[in-house]
Amino acid sequence: MIPAPSPIVLSARDKRAEVSGRVLTETFRAPGLLLPPHFHEHANIALTLEGSFMETVGTQPYEVNPLQRDFSSRWREAFQPVREDCG
């Protein structure tokens, strides 16, 4: 499957705001949601406050879940193919 561009905001629960030329987005993903291969047109940082997900960037899988410091983060380059499996 060829990755397609994907918006970060996918549901009515998601929120988006522009602050000083940057976009801040709060998203919610249901457990078990599988997002097919896609890419984002802009680089972004994912901060996970609760729950976890497995993200595959290219062919490299990464588990993203809250750490003892209260959150987990993951940097994503623009146009990198990613796939997300929400836990």
Backbone as CSV, one residue per row, in Angstrom:
resi,resn,N_x,N_y,N_z,CA_x,CA_y,CA_z,C_x,C_y,C_z
1,MET,0.844,-1.182,0.000,0.000,0.000,0.000,0.892,1.249,0.000
2,ILE,0.596,2.183,-0.875,1.352,3.427,-0.954,0.806,4.392,0.098
3,PRO,1.691,4.918,0.986,1.204,5.850,2.012,0.598,7.107,1.395
4,ALA,-0.443,7.602,2.030,-1.110,8.825,1.603,-0.991,9.861,2.717
5,PRO,-1.123,11.145,2.388,-1.072,12.147,3.455,-2.254,11.963,4.402
6,SER,-2.027,12.258,5.672,-3.081,12.099,6.661,-3.128,13.319,7.573
7,PRO,-4.317,13.821,7.833,-4.422,14.907,8.813,-4.214,14.344,10.219
8,ILE,-3.812,15.181,11.145,-3.659,14.742,12.532,-5.014,14.725,13.223
9,VAL,-5.871,15.680,12.889,-7.211,15.737,13.478,-8.099,14.748,12.735
10,LEU,-8.594,13.733,13.463,-9.406,12.688,12.844,-10.805,12.571,13.428
11,SER,-11.065,13.171,14.596,-12.374,13.004,15.222,-12.845,14.315,15.850
12,ALA,-14.116,14.324,16.238,-14.693,15.515,16.873,-14.053,15.789,18.238
13,ARG,-13.455,14.788,18.866,-12.795,14.986,20.163,-11.438,15.669,20.016
14,ASP,-10.848,15.603,18.833,-9.535,16.216,18.604,-9.668,17.734,18.575
15,LYS,-8.636,18.413,19.061,-8.639,19.876,19.084,-7.370,20.386,18.422
16,ARG,-7.482,21.531,17.739,-6.349,22.124,17.021,-6.336,23.615,17.281
17,ALA,-5.139,24.164,17.562,-4.984,25.611,17.769,-3.652,26.058,17.200
18,GLU,-3.629,27.252,16.617,-2.372,27.843,16.150,-1.860,28.789,17.217
19,VAL,-0.590,28.634,17.567,0.041,29.463,18.586,1.399,29.910,18.055
20,SER,1.582,31.202,17.870,2.857,31.752,17.389,3.373,31.048,16.142
21,GLY,2.500,30.807,15.188,2.917,30.184,13.940,3.092,28.676,14.015
22,ARG,2.838,28.074,15.150,2.924,26.621,15.332,1.509,26.079,15.531
23,VAL,1.322,24.830,15.191,0.018,24.197,15.373,0.127,23.220,16.542
24,LEU,-0.780,23.364,17.478,-0.855,22.488,18.645,-2.131,21.667,18.502
25,THR,-1.995,20.351,18.579,-3.142,19.472,18.383,-3.237,18.485,19.530
26,GLU,-4.433,18.331,20.089,-4.706,17.313,21.096,-5.589,16.269,20.431
27,THR,-5.136,15.010,20.442,-5.899,13.959,19.775,-6.227,12.824,20.738
28,PHE,-7.271,12.127,20.424,-7.696,10.934,21.164,-7.836,9.804,20.160
29,ARG,-7.277,8.660,20.480,-7.390,7.492,19.615,-7.956,6.339,20.434
30,ALA,-8.967,5.683,19.926,-9.594,4.560,20.626,-8.643,3.367,20.672
31,PRO,-8.646,2.625,21.788,-7.841,1.402,21.846,-8.226,0.475,20.694
32,GLY,-7.216,-0.108,20.082,-7.451,-1.027,18.974,-7.495,-0.366,17.610
33,LEU,-7.475,0.984,17.568,-7.490,1.676,16.284,-6.194,1.397,15.534
34,LEU,-6.309,1.035,14.289,-5.142,0.802,13.436,-5.183,1.811,12.306
35,LEU,-4.197,2.702,12.260,-4.112,3.675,11.175,-3.209,3.089,10.099
36,PRO,-3.693,2.990,8.871,-2.890,2.404,7.798,-1.678,3.281,7.479
37,PRO,-0.747,2.762,6.690,0.421,3.563,6.332,0.011,4.930,5.792
38,HIS,0.685,5.970,6.283,0.383,7.342,5.895,1.603,8.200,6.192
39,PHE,1.521,9.475,5.866,2.576,10.414,6.248,1.924,11.747,6.575
40,HIS,2.669,12.589,7.278,2.213,13.932,7.601,3.055,14.918,6.808
41,GLU,2.438,15.974,6.324,3.137,16.930,5.478,4.096,17.826,6.258
42,HIS,3.978,17.847,7.566,4.859,18.659,8.412,5.448,17.790,9.508
43,ALA,6.678,18.088,9.896,7.282,17.380,11.026,6.425,17.633,12.261
44,ASN,6.405,16.661,13.180,5.613,16.844,14.391,6.203,16.044,15.538
45,ILE,5.789,16.397,16.717,6.198,15.699,17.936,4.940,15.117,18.557
46,ALA,4.958,13.838,18.857,3.827,13.200,19.525,4.173,13.069,21.004
47,LEU,3.321,13.598,21.858,3.459,13.446,23.308,2.330,12.543,23.781
48,THR,2.659,11.479,24.439,1.650,10.554,24.925,1.489,10.740,26.419
49,LEU,0.304,11.181,26.832,0.031,11.426,28.248,-0.635,10.223,28.903
50,GLU,-1.380,9.460,28.122,-2.113,8.316,28.664,-2.279,7.288,27.561
51,GLY,-2.234,6.016,27.911,-2.368,4.958,26.919,-1.041,4.687,26.232
52,SER,-1.077,3.988,25.138,0.144,3.670,24.403,-0.211,3.325,22.963
53,PHE,0.792,3.320,22.119,0.590,2.853,20.757,1.911,2.403,20.184
54,MET,1.831,1.545,19.187,2.999,1.086,18.461,3.010,1.851,17.150
55,GLU,4.102,2.533,16.890,4.229,3.294,15.649,5.370,2.697,14.843
56,THR,5.126,2.452,13.582,6.166,1.952,12.693,6.537,3.086,11.748
57,VAL,7.800,3.505,11.808,8.312,4.564,10.952,9.228,3.893,9.936
58,GLY,8.821,3.937,8.673,9.548,3.163,7.666,9.340,1.690,7.988
59,THR,10.396,1.008,8.393,10.275,-0.397,8.816,10.611,-0.575,10.290
60,GLN,10.903,0.514,10.991,11.328,0.454,12.398,10.151,0.678,13.344
61,PRO,9.780,-0.342,14.166,8.687,-0.142,15.121,9.172,0.557,16.396
62,TYR,8.322,1.400,16.969,8.596,2.099,18.224,7.361,1.996,19.102
63,GLU,7.548,1.633,20.364,6.432,1.669,21.301,6.441,3.036,21.966
64,VAL,5.304,3.697,21.972,5.179,5.021,22.579,4.186,4.893,23.719
65,ASN,4.652,5.131,24.952,3.780,5.056,26.115,4.291,5.999,27.196
66,PRO,3.443,6.348,28.156,3.888,7.268,29.202,5.069,6.687,29.985
67,LEU,6.006,7.535,30.297,7.162,7.139,31.106,6.967,7.625,32.534
68,GLN,7.898,7.349,33.397,7.810,7.796,34.786,7.833,9.312,34.886
69,ARG,8.294,9.999,33.829,8.336,11.469,33.839,6.993,12.076,33.472
70,ASP,5.948,11.325,33.352,4.587,11.763,33.050,4.200,11.676,31.582
71,PHE,5.132,11.570,30.664,4.735,11.436,29.260,5.862,10.838,28.444
72,SER,5.529,10.400,27.246,6.496,9.871,26.288,6.402,10.721,25.029
73,SER,7.511,10.939,24.357,7.474,11.744,23.145,8.120,10.997,21.983
74,ARG,7.757,11.399,20.789,8.298,10.793,19.577,8.338,11.853,18.489
75,TRP,9.515,12.115,17.919,9.699,13.074,16.823,9.417,12.368,15.508
76,ARG,8.691,13.039,14.636,8.399,12.492,13.310,8.803,13.509,12.254
77,GLU,9.622,13.077,11.328,9.997,13.925,10.203,8.810,14.043,9.239
78,ALA,8.761,15.125,8.500,7.726,15.278,7.465,7.933,14.231,6.384
79,PHE,6.847,13.761,5.815,6.818,12.838,4.682,7.404,11.459,4.975
80,GLN,7.660,11.114,6.247,8.098,9.762,6.584,6.878,8.853,6.634
81,PRO,6.930,7.682,5.995,5.791,6.782,6.099,5.681,6.241,7.527
82,VAL,4.495,6.317,8.104,4.262,5.790,9.451,2.974,4.981,9.469
83,ARG,2.877,4.094,10.444,1.678,3.303,10.693,1.492,3.284,12.202
84,GLU,0.268,3.413,12.685,0.032,3.450,14.118,-0.989,2.395,14.516
85,ASP,-0.656,1.680,15.589,-1.530,0.659,16.166,-1.766,1.071,17.611
86,CYS,-2.937,1.641,17.897,-3.223,2.199,19.222,-3.609,1.114,20.208
87,GLY,-2.986,1.171,21.394,-3.244,0.161,22.423,-4.225,0.629,23.450
